């Protein structure tokens, strides 16, 4: 910021501006747009984008339907112009200062007001402020001339190759993505050029609010802050971003937190510059006066209201107090080769990061909206915040690095005020991409790649982030070896080493239902496997005639290289191959039955069940190692964040919620395996099992564990049971010693294991856990119970209850509704090990339903009718 801030002790002559008068003119709403030759035109909506505008006007079909994502690629290769004619009152023009605020422009444009060139934009993540005094009139035309992001990225890549002698990989995405090239040359959401889970739609438009601020003296645009814990107090280090119009001006600001009896007046003397000034303030609050903010499951999310008053302006915001520490000491000081710990403490308490308390904002997308961060603050959801660089190397030209500097300054300043933000990570997978040789381009050696990488992340981004926010950890990448990476100069020789930092894990060849298939890292921040949405979702987004496994439309939505075959492999490693096909995994892809519509619904159900068990097995593996160290030094795992939460279109992906916001089977399973207290049951060796109780709550638990072995042929009566009373410390895992280690006398396919946990009153305190046979194809499906809905009741327009009956054990019981709804069941995709079970449907929007609108099935018949 090119502004000088001087406190009132200065003897400079100043103009008083204690009362700032201002008016804001909103430029959102309808705008005109047209393409380069004006053959395509209409009225668009701002904020928005060209695809949404064209679709809303009926100029193009739904971009997400069928193969339209391929047929509409011309849109992103066009140049587009958006313009708006607007009037302002004469009184607006009488203010001494007029500032145009552009909160988000996507992406490359020239901006004109009344024919005068104002600026050029080139970064989707940057705000722009322009002085328009002397340009704005009573009647005005503002115009944005957008350059195609696809053509811009291609041009910048060619220019860089000429000046530097090499391309910057990846030059283009894999062909199976059907994407665009060179996304790393434009500061824009990287996924918009296509990803393995999404289509290519490089959007264009004014994607965030735009307005004009008219003021006299000064205008407070925004505030941000960090909090610091000291031995005796909490310190608020605040910043107010202010526009000023005089060469020197006095500003009086009052900052108050009424609940904490804080009311502080601050007076500044500012010498204005071309950029907004930043007014710094510090407030100390005695430690004993403050109620702490805790993540979900660890305590309350206390948010105080802080107000800033400056003249006639009043800004209210919510502030919280919590202390973050990333622990990376050696596991064994005498044997440093065993690695370092890697876990976070919140308010001095170790926290296991998981889906119930943490989300990762992934580096290939966008910095999220204020609403997103505020909601995370309210709900106690910690955020692992990647910076927006992913799966690529990036240019180090001066113009690119200057744009990154502005982006870092603005986005870190904006986001750092949120207590939910746990950690900054410089990028997604860029470090590991270098060391594992994801790409190869001429004249760009690995050593030169490392050099450019460290210029960007170690030389520019790291000091900027730590300078703006010194009270949160910063990691150069994810996955990363943490401090070990720093010791090695910014790029480790072996990124993703499970002895350090965090890992990403993908392996579709191993047995994904077996605990021993997984690494034992310090922290797993990405892992997963694909599944298909059900036909009820897919048939809204593809042609009905294309709803079969090998259809052209479905295959063009499968962006995971090899995914068509590996999904068959992962599913039919555990479930029975259709009798119409050769009973061999190696020849399965040649089976004509895969082209049958009769195959796909059953396969979608199998794929979701397989995904659910995979995520359960892997997540419980990580959770049970949270306070267990192996002799090798591996263990003390403290993070389990699966990829990915939500979808952007209907396709085979790793998500647990589909594009229509329907919960997949794994999302219901996640409510169980992410619960604060769980019983993890897992296969060990040959026909053995292990049982571990995990307690992530902050209190000690005394409970009774009941382990039952049930035979498919014996209905609901256990053939063996074992009970133990155990004590589990807070934030720990404890492995049980079973009296009967060999659980199966015959084949493990003849039985399932059920584990339950009860308090002293006999109430369950953990979800029921079920261990199914790994070879479900050896089980006689005819032994599964028949399921039906016996009772149905409407509680209110938002709630229905159902009682499900089963005649015998019912694995993967699934309840569906034949009408679209927005909501979820209190439980679903569960194994019924008792004759009756009651669940509720919770709706976000009212919907009139009857019993006939519900359907229930299980592994015997789901998708097979």
N, C-alpha and C positions, 0 to 999 in steps of 0.2 A: 504494500500500500504506500503510495507516494503522498503521505500526509504527515505533518509534524504535530504532535500533541504536547501542549505545555500547560502545566497547572497554573493557577491564578497568581502564584508568586511572581510570575513574569511581569515586567514593566511595559510590555508591548501595548500600544493603544488597541482597544478592541471595541467591537460593536455588540451591544447587548442583544441576545436572542433567546431570552428565557422562555418566551412564548412563541413556539413555532406554529405557523399557520400552514395547513397543507390541504390538498384535495387530490383524490386519486381517480383517474379516468380508466375504466376497464375497457380493454380492446378485444376481449374474448367475444365469442359468438360467431355470427356468419361472416365469412370471407369469400371472395371469389378466387377460383383457381383455374389454371389452364396449363396445357403441356407446351412443348417448345414451338409447335406450329399451330397451336390454338384449335386443333381439331377435337380435342377432348377438354371439356370445360364444365364448370358448374359452381354451385355454392357449397363451400365446405364449412366445417365447424372447428373453431379453435378454442381450447387445445384439441389436437387430433393429429391425424396423419392422412396421407393421400389414399391409402388402401381403404380406410374406413369411410372416407368421403365418397370415393367412387362406388363402393358397395352400397352405401346408404341411398345414393341417388339412382341405383339400378344400372349404372354404367357397366359394372362388372358383377359377375356372380359371387357368391360367398367364397372368399379366398381359401377357406379351410375345408371346402367340400371337394370330394373326389380328387381329381388331378389338377385342380385349379391352381395349386401352388406352383405347378410347372408351366401352365399356360399364361400366367400373369407376370412372368419375370420381366416383361417389357416395361412394366411400370417403374421399376427401380433403375432401369437404364435410360429413363427419360429425365429431362430437366423440367422442373415445374415452377410455376410462379403463383404465389398467393398474394392477394392484395385486398385492402379494405379502405373504403371511403368513410370518413367519420368527421363529425363536427364537435367542436368544444366551445363552451361558453367564453365570452370575452373575459370574464373574471378569471378564468384559468390562465389566460395569457398575461394577466397583470401580476402574477407571482414572479418573483425575481429569479427563480430556478425552475427548470423543467427537465425531468429525467425520464427517459424511456427505459423501463425495466423488462428484460427478456429473461424469463426464468428457465427456459429450455428450448433450444432450437436444434432440430434434427435434419441435417447436421451442417452441410456446407452451403452457405448462402451469401448473397450480397443483399444488404438492406438499404432501402431508399425511403426517404420521407419527403414528399412534395418535390420529387426529382433530385433531391440532394443525397448523395451517397453517405450513409451513416457509418457502416462498418461491414466487415466480413466475418462470418462465423465458420468455425471448423471443428467444434467439439460439442457433442450432444450433452456432455455432463457439466458444462460451464454456463454460468449466468453472465449476461452482458448488461452493462449500464451505459447509456449514451446521453450526453447533454444535448438537448434539442431546442434550447432557448434560441430564438431568432429564426428557427426553421418552422416550428409549429405555428399554424394559423387557425382561424376559425373553421375553415373547411380544409380537410387534409386527405391525402392519399398516402398510405404506407404500403410498401411492396417488398416482398421477399422473393428473390430470384434464386431458386434452389438448383444446385448442380447434382446430377446423379451420383449417389454415393458409390455405386459400382464403378462408374467411369472415373470418378475422382480417385478412388483407391488404386485403380489400375494405372492412372497417370502418375500418382506419387510413387508407386512401385518402380515404374520405368525410370523416373527421374533419379530415384535412389540408386538403382542399378548402374546408371550412367556415372553417377558421382562417386559411388563406393565400390563398384566393380563386382557386385554380387547381389543376388536376390535375398530376401529375408523370409525364411520359412515359417509356417507352411505357405507355399505359394498359392495353392488351391486346396479346398477340402477334398476328402476322398470322393470319388465319383458317385458313390452310393448316397451321399448327402444331397445331391442335386442342388449344390450351393453355388455361391459366387466367390471369386478369388480376392486375395489381398485384404481381408478385413483388418489385418494388423496395421494397415497404413491409414486408417481413419479412426478417430476417437469417437466410437459409436458402439452400441451394444454388439458384442462380437457374435452372439448367437443369431443375430438378425441375418447374417450371411449363410446360415444353416448350421445345424449341429447334429450329433448322432441321435438326439431326441426331439428335433424340431425342424420345421421347414425353413426355406429361405425367403424372408420378406424384409429386405433392407428398406425400412420405412423412411418417409420424407414428410416433414411438416413442422408446424409450431406445436410442440408436444406438451408445453407447460404454459402457465399463465403469462400474459403480456399486458402491461399497463403503463400509464404515464403518471408520474408523481409531480405535482406542482406545489412548491413550498416557498416560504420566505425564511431565511435564516438557516434552518437546518431541518433534517428529517431523519429519524431513527429507522433504519431499514430492517434491522434484525439484531438479535442478540444470541450469543453462545457462551459456553463456559466449560470449565472442567472443575472437578472437586478433588481436593487433596487432603488426606488424613495425616495429621501430625500427632505428637504425643499428647497434646492437650486440647486440640481443636480440629474442626473441619474448616478448610479454607475454600472459598469459592473464588476462582480466578475467572472473572467475567470479561466479556468483550461486547461492546455495542458498535455495530456498523452504522455509520452516520454519513449522510450527504450534507454538505455545507455549501453556502453560496458566497459568503464574505471571505475576504482575504484573512481576516481574523475575527473570531466570534466566540462569545462566552456561551457555554451550555451548562445548564443545571439539570442533573439527573438524580432522581430519587429511586433507590432500590429497596424493596420491602418484602419480607417474608413474615406475614402477620402472625402465623402460628408459632414462630420462633422468636417473636418480639424483635425482629430485625427491621430497622428503618434507617437507611443511610443516605445522606445527601452528598453528591459529588459535583464539583464544579470544574469545568475544563475551559481552557483557552485553546482554540484550534486554528491552525493556519491551513487553509484548504489546499487541496491539490486536485489533480485530474481524476483520481480514484477516491472512493469513499474512505473516510477516516475510520479508525478503530479506536474507541475509547476503552481503556482498560480499567477495571476496578477489582479490588480484593475485599472480601468480607470474611471475618473469622467468627466462628460459632463454637462455643464450648462443646466438647465431645459429648458430655452427659446430657445435653439438651436435645440431641438429635436421635430420631428413630431411624434405624437402618433400613435400606432397601435390600430385599432378598430375592433370589430366583425362585421360580415356581417349585414348591415342595419343600422349601427350606425356611419359609417365613413369609411375612407380609411384604407387599410392594408399596412401601410408604412413599407417597409423592406429595411434596409441599408446593403450594402456589407461590411463585415469585412474580412480583410486578415491577415493571420499570416505567416510571412516569417522567416524561420530558415535555414540558410545555403542555400542549393539549393532547399529546400522544400518551396512550397507556397500553403497554404490552404485557400480557399475562402469559406465563408459561409454568411448566411443572418441573421441579428439580428434585433430585434424590441423592442420597449419600450412601456410597458403598465403596469398599476398597478391594482392588484386584491385585493379585500377585500370581505370576507364573513361576512355578518351582521347577528348576532344572539342575538340581545338585546331583552329584554322582550317586549311583545306586550303592556302590561299594568303593570308598576312598582308597582301599588297598588293592582293588582290581578295577581300574578305571575302564578297562576294555569291556566291562559289563554294561557300560552306558550310563545315561543320565535319566533321572525322572523327567516327566513332562506332565504336569497337572496344574490346574488353576485353583487358587484359594479366593473365595469371596468372603470378605470380613473375617479373614483368618481361618475359615472353614473350607477344607477340601471339597470340591464339587465334582461329581461325575457328570460329564456333559452327555446328554442324551436327548432324544426327541421330545420328551415332556418338558424340558427346561432350556433347550438350545436349538437354534436354527443356524444354518450357514448361508450367508448371502454370497452366492457363488460369483466368481470373478469374470464370467463370460456374459453377465447380464447388465443390470443397471444399479446405480446407487438408489436405494428404495425411497419411497415417498415419506413425507413427514408422518402421514397417517400410519404407515407401517411401523415406523420406529416408536411412535407414541403408543400404539397398541401393544408392542413388545414391552414397553415400559410398564404399562398397566398390568399385563398378565405375567410379568416376571420371566419373559423368554429371553435368554441370553443370545447374543448375536455374534457369531464368528464372521467378521466383516472382511471379505476379500476386497481388494481394490480391483478395478475393472480391466484386468489383463488375464488372458486365459489361453492355454494350449498353443502358444505361439512365441516366437521371438519378435522383437519390435525394433523399428529404426531408431537410430540415435542422431538424426539430423537436428540442427538447431531449432527449426520450426516445430518439429514434433516434440522435442523436449520442453520447449517453452509452453506449448499447449498443455503438456502433462503437469508442469509446475502450477499453472493456473488452476487446473482441475484438482490437484492435490490440495492447494491452499483453500479452495472453496469448499470442496466436499468434506474434507477432514474437519474444517471449521464448523460446518453445518451439523455433521453427524455426532461430533464428540460430546455434545451436551446430553446425549441420551444414556441413562444408566444401563440400559440393556446391552449396549455394545461392549463386548468382552475383550476383543483382541482384533488387531489389524493384521491382515496377511497381504503381502505385496502382489500375489498373483495365484492363479490356479495352474499347477503342474508344469510351469515353464522351466523350472530348474531340473526336474526329473526328465523332462523332454530332451534337454541337452545331453545329460549323462547316459541316457539309454538310447540315444541316437534315433529319435523319432523321424528326423528328416535329414536329407543330404542335398545340399546345393553347391554348385561350383564356386570355388574361390572363397569359401566361408568355412574356415576350419573350426574345430571344436574350441580351440583356445581363443579364437577371435569371438566366437559366440559367447564364451564365458566373459570375455572382456566387455562386450556390449551389454550383456545382462547385468553385470555389476555396475556399470555406468548408470543404468536406469534405476535399478532397485537399491543398490547400496549407496550410490553417489548422489542421487537426487531424491528418490521417494522416501527412503528411510529417514534421512535427517529432517525432511519436511514434516513427516508424520510425527516423529518424536519431538520435534520442536514445537509443533502446535498442540500435541497431546502427550505430554511426558508421563501420564499417570495410567496408561494402558500399555500392555506388551505390544511389540511389533515383530512380526515374523516375515522373513523375506519371501516365503512362498508357502504353498500347501500342495503336496506334502513337503515337509522340510525337516531337517534334523535339528531345528532350533538353534541353540547356542553353538552346537557343533558346526553347523553351517557357517556361522559367523567366524569361528576359529579357522575354518578352511578358506576364508576369503570371500565368502558369499555364495559359493557353489560347492556343495559337497561332492566327494568322489562317489558316494553311494547314497543319494537322496532316497528317502523312504526306508532307511535302516530301522527295523523295529526296536532297536535299542535306544533310539533318540526320536524326539519330536513326534510328528504325526505321519500316518500312512494313508494311502488309498489302496484298496484291495479289490481286484477283479480277477476271477479265474473260473471259467465255465467248464473246465475239464475235470476238476476234482469232484468228489462227492459232497455236494453243498448241504446235505442233511447231517453231515458228521462233524462233530465239534473239532476233531483233530485235523480237519482240512484247513483250518485258518491260522494265520500268524497270531502271535501274541505280542502286540505292540504296546507302546505307551499310550497311544491315542489313535483311533481310527475315525477320520473325518470324512471318508467317502467309501462306500461299498454298496453293492447291489447286484441285481439280476433282473432281466426283463420279464414282463407279463403282458398279455393282451387285455384291453378293455373288453367287456361283454358286448354282445351284439346289440343290446339296448342302447349303448353309446355309439358303437361303430356305425350302425345303420342310419344314424343321423348325419354322418359325415362322409360316407362313401355310397356308391350305387349298390342297391340291394343285390344285383347280379354279381357284384365283386366281393361279396362276403364269403370267401373261401380262402384257405391258407395260402395257396400259391397264386392268387389273383394278381393281376398287374398293379391295380391300385394299392392293394395291401403291401405288396413287395416294394412299391415306390415310397411307402411310408416307413419301411424298415430301413433305418439309416445306420444301424449297427453292423459294421462289416462282419459277415459270417453269421448274422443273427438268425436268419431263416433256419439254418442247420443247427446252430448251437441251442436254440430254443427247443427244438425237437429232442436234442440230446439231454438237456437238463430235465425236461419233463418226463421223458420215457425211461430215464434211469431209475425212476421211482414208481411211475404209474404204468398200467398195462398198455402195451402197444395194441392198437385196434386189430381185431382178428382178421380184418380184411387185408392186412399188410404182412410182409415178411417179418417174422419175429426176431429181427436183428436190428440193432441200432445202426450198424454200418450201412445197411441197405434201405433204411426207413425212408430216406429222401426220395427214393425211386418209386414209392408206393403211389399208385393212381388214386387211392382213396383220399389222399391229402387234398385233392382238387374237389372233393365232394362237399357240398354245403352241410352234410350230416356230420362231418368231422369237426368243423370250426368251432361250434358252440361248446362242444365237449372239451376241445383243446383249450379254449379260452378259460374255461373253469379249471382245468388241470393246471394251466400256466399260472393262474392266480394262487392256487393252492400251493404249488411248488415255490412260488415267490414268497408266500407267507411263511412257510417252514424254513426256507433259506435265511430270510431276515431274522426269524426267531432264533435259529441255531447260532448264527454268527453274532447277533447282538448279545445273547446270553453268554456266549463264549467270552466276549469282551467284559461283560459286567461281572462275571464270576472271578476274573483275574484282578479286580480293582485293588485288592490288598494282598495279593499273592505273588511272591517272587520265586521264579524257578532257579535252580542252581546256576543256570547259565546267565542269570541276571535279567532274563525276559520276564515281563509281567508288570504288575502295578498299572494295569490299563485303566485309563480314566476318561475315555471318550468313546462314544458310539453314535455316529451320525450317518444314517444311511442316505444314499442317493437314489431317488429324489422324492421330494414331497408331492409336487403337483405337475400336471401336464399343460402344455400350450396347444396341443392338438390331439386328435384321436389317432393313436398309433401304438405299436409295440414299444414300450419304454420301461424305465426303471421306477416309475412313479408309484405312489400309494394312493393318490387321488386322481381320477381321470379328468379330462378336459371339461366335462359337464358337472364337475364337483361331486361325482359319485365316489364313495369310498370303495376301494378295492378290498379284497380279502385281507391283504397285508396290513391295511390301515387299522382294521379291527384287531388284528393280531398284535399290532404295535401298541395298542392300548394295554395289552396284557404284558408283553415283554418289556415295555418301558415303565410299568407301574413302579411306585416307590419301593415296594417289597415284592419280591418274586421268589418262586421255587424253580430253579433251573434243573431240568432233568435231561441227561445227555448220554449217548452211547460211548462206551469206553472199551477199547480192545475188542475181543470176540465175545459177544453175548453178555457183556457186563454193562452196568450203568453207573453213572455218577449223579449225585444230587448236591446242589449248592444253594444255600439260602442267601439272598442278596438284600441288604437293608440300606437303602439310600436316604432314609429319613434321618432327621437329626436326633432321634431318641432311641434308646436301647429297647429291644423287643424280646419278650419271653413268649414263646409260642409252641404249639404242638404241631409237628409235621406228621402227616399221614401219607404213606406211600402204598398205593394199591396196584396190583397186577390184575388186569381184566382180560379174559379170553373173549374173542369175538363170538364164540359159540355159547357163552354162559350169560348172555344178556348183561345185566347191570351188577351182578354179584361178583366181587373180587375172588380170585382163586388164591391170592396171597395178599396179606397186608402187614405193614410194619409201622409202628408209631414211635416217635421220639419227642421229648420236650427239650427245647434248645433255648439258649440265650444268644442274641445277636447284637453286637455293638452297633452304634450308629455309624453310617457311612462305611460299611464293611461287607464282606462276603465270607460265608462259613461253609465248608464242605462237610457233609454228613458221612459218618462211617456206618454203612449198612451191615446188618448182621448177615444178610444173604447177598453175597456179591454176584453169584451166578443166578440171574433172574429167570432166564429161560431154560426150561428143561428140554424143550424141543426147538423148533424154529422160532426166531424172534417175530416172524410174520403171524404167529398164532395169537399174539398178545399185544396189548398196549399198556403203558405205565401212566398212572395218574398220580399227581402230587398235589396235596392241599395243605394249607397253613391256617391254623385257628388260634384265636386268643383264649384266655382262660374262661371266657363266657361261652365258648364254642362258636363264635362268629368268625367267618372267614376274613383274613386280613391280607390276602394276596389272591390274585386270579388263579383259578384252577389251571394247572399245567399238565399237558398231555404229551407223552413221547410216543410217536407213531413208528411203526416199522419202516426202515429205510427202503425195503423192497415191498411196497404196497401192492405191486403186481402179483405177489405170491399169496395175497389174501383173497379169500372167496368173498366177493362183493355181495353175494346173496345173504351173507350173515349180518349185513348192516341192517339197522332198524328202518322201518317205514316211519316217516315223519308227517305230521299233520298239524293244522291249527285248530285247537279245541276251543279256545276262548278269544273273544275280540271285544275291545271296549274303546270307545272314544272318550278321552278324559276332557279334552278341550280342543279348539281348532288347531292347536299346535302339537297335540300329544295323543298317541294311540298306544294301547297295550295289547300284546299278543301272548298267548300261552301255547307253546309248542310241545306236542307229545311225540314220543318215540317208542317204538316197540322193542328196540334193542339199541346197542351202541350206534351212534350216528356221527361219523366223522365229517368234518367240513360242512356242517349244517349251514345252509344259506337261505336267507329270507330276502325276497325281492318284492317290488311293488310294480304293478303294470301301468302306473302313471308316473310321469316325470315329477320329481320332488326335490326340494332343497332341504337337506337335513341328513340325519343318520340314526341308526339303531343304537340302543344302549349296548347291544352286543350282537355279533353276527360272525359267520365263518367259524363257529365254535364246534367242538366235539361234545356231543351230548352223551354223558355217562350216567344219566339218571332219566327216569321216564318223563319228567315234565320240567319245563323251563320257561320263565316269563321274561319278556323283553319289551321295551318301549321304542316307538318311533318318535323322534324329536324333530319337529319341523321348524325351519326358519321363516317360512311363509305358510299361511293357513291353506289347507287342502282337504276337500271333502273326500273321505275314503270309506269303503265298506270292506267287509271280510273277504269278499270275492276279489278284491284288488290285490290281495297278498298271495304269495306263493312260497312254499318252502320245499327244499329238496336237500339231498346230501350226495356223498361220493358215489352212491349207487346209481343215481339218476339225473343229477344236475347236468344240463346241456345235452342230455341223451334222449329227450322226449321230442 
